[in-house]
Amino acid sequence: MPMPSGSPIPGFTPESFGAAGRDLLDAPITEEQRQRSERYLQDAYAEGRLSHEEFGRRIDKVLRARTRRELNAALEGFVKAGLASQVVGQFGAYPSVVVPREVRRSAGRWAGAAAHWSGAFTWIVGPAAVYALSKPHSYPHREAAKAFNTQIEIAIVSALVVGFSALLGLGWIPFAVWSALALVLIVVSGLNASDGKDSRNVLQRVLPIRVLDEK
């Protein structure tokens, strides 16, 4: 028999145990099992161990899965399961195999958040540093690019606000209001990144400047 991806013993598959193994693999999964697998892939994506395309392909399989066999296929070649878990068809679907007891915020998420928050004090320097030090196409790499581009957008809007305020004789009040709004935008973007969300703030939608590639 061929060895499946992640199998520790050549020639082993759950089907090796005959009808009982096949029955376990064809058993329906619970929503809890599906959600655990989703969270595992989300954490792996945030840590940069999955590309955006690979994450999308695997999470689609998880969402479509109806049996343990189909759920296992979503993580095949990515999660290495032990012999006991393979025997009972648990490859990639249960907490003892793929999911910690509670979902923790990964270092990748905090790095992405730091890229956003550092922009409030360093302008583009902090986001650029995270971008340069993180793995290409990883979650912190993408969030650092967003943070960098957002700081460019904030600078452009700031210049416009100062220019129009001077032209209309409005003083520094409009700039002070805009600075407060920009700070809120930076804080919220960082919070979203710390939660692993792939989101865009209002300014990114209105003024889509892409100095750094966000993919």
DACOR-V150446 format. One record per backbone hydrogen bond with DSSP energy under -0.5 kcal/mol. NH is the residue of the N-H (numbers start at 1). CO is the residue of the C=O. If there is no record, write none. Layout:
BEGIN
nh = [NH	NH]
co = [CO	CO]
END
This chain:
BEGIN
nh = [4	4	7	12	16	17	18	20	21	22	23	24	25	26	27	29	34	35	36	37	38	39	40	41	42	43	44	45	46	47	48	49	50	55	56	57	58	59	60	61	62	63	64	65	68	69	71	72	73	74	74	75	75	76	78	79	81	86	87	88	89	90	93	94	97	98	99	106	110	111	112	113	114	115	116	117	118	119	119	120	121	122	123	125	127	128	129	130	131	132	133	134	138	139	142	143	144	145	146	147	148	149	150	151	152	153	154	155	156	157	158	159	160	161	162	163	164	165	166	167	168	169	170	171	173	176	177	178	179	180	181	182	183	184	185	186	187	188	189	190	191	192	193	194	195	196	197	199	205	206	207	209]
co = [2	12	4	9	13	14	15	17	17	18	19	20	21	22	24	66	30	31	32	33	34	35	36	37	38	39	40	41	42	43	45	44	44	51	52	53	54	55	56	57	58	59	60	61	27	25	67	68	69	70	71	71	72	72	75	75	79	82	83	84	86	85	90	90	94	94	94	104	106	107	108	109	110	111	112	113	114	115	116	117	118	118	119	122	123	124	125	126	127	128	129	130	135	45	138	139	140	141	142	143	144	145	146	147	148	149	150	151	152	153	154	155	156	157	158	159	160	161	162	163	164	165	165	165	170	172	173	174	175	176	177	178	179	180	181	182	183	184	185	186	187	188	189	190	191	193	192	197	201	202	203	207]
END
